[in-house]
Amino acid sequence: MTTETGVGVLKRELETYEAHKDEMLQSSPGKYVLIKGSEIVGLYEREEDAFKEAYKRFRLDAFMVQRVQKEFATVYVGGSFSHEGD
């Protein structure tokens, strides 16, 4: 078993955000995006709505909630930070 911490565990989520950032800035500036792995789960008006959906769907799995904006801001993460390695 290996343990990852911090940004390392959310590498795919961060890459997904960056890959779709320009598109989201045009269609949904200021909203909160919920990302799990390489999937954009949804865009929400309120941060708390993004977290409610995340905890309902993913419980202890890692996910990312990020405000859609030009400047990179604090990334909100959930779940545990350990995962099974090969």
N, C-alpha and C positions, 0 to 999 in steps of 0.2 A: 504494500500500500504506500502510495506517495501522497504528500500533502502539499498543496499549492496555497499561497496566501496572496492577498492584495490583488493588484491588477492582473497578475499572471493567470488567475482562475477565470477572468473575464476577457481574455484576449479575443475570443470570437465575437463576443458582444461589442467590444470596442471597435473591432474591424467592421462589423455590420453597421454600427452607427456611422462611422466615417464613410463607408460606401454609399449610404443613403442620405447623408447629411444635407447635401445641396437640394435634393428633391424635397426633403422634409422642410427645409428652410423656406421653400417656395409655397408649399401646400399647408404647412402646419406650424408656423413660427410661434414660439412661446408655449406650445403644448408639451406634454410629457410623454416620452416614448418608452414603452416597455419592450425589452429585448431579451430573448432567451436563445442562447446559441446564435445561430445565423438567421433566426426568425424575428421579424418585427411583429410582436403580438398585437399591439394596438397603440393608438395615440389618444391621449386623454387631456381634457381641459384642466383638470385638477390633479396635483401630485398624489393626493390621498386616494383618488380613484385608481390611479396606476398601481399603487401599492396594494390596495384591496384586491384587485384582479390578480396581481402577482402572487400574493399569499394564498389566495383561493386556488389558483392553478398549480403553483410550484412548491408550496410549503417550504421545505428545507433545501430545495435545489437552488443553485445560484441563478440569479437573474440581474438585469440592470435596468434602472429607471434613470433617464437623463432628460433634462429640459432641452428642447430643440432651440438652439441659439448659435450665433456665429462663434462667440468665444466659448472655449471649453470651460465648463463649470464642474462643480463637484459631481462625481458619479455616485449614485446611490445603488447599493448592492444588497441582495438578500440571500438567504440560504446559508448552507455550510460551505466551508472552504476546503474540504477534503474530497478527493476523488480517487477511485481505484485506478491504479496504473497497471500496465502489462508487465 
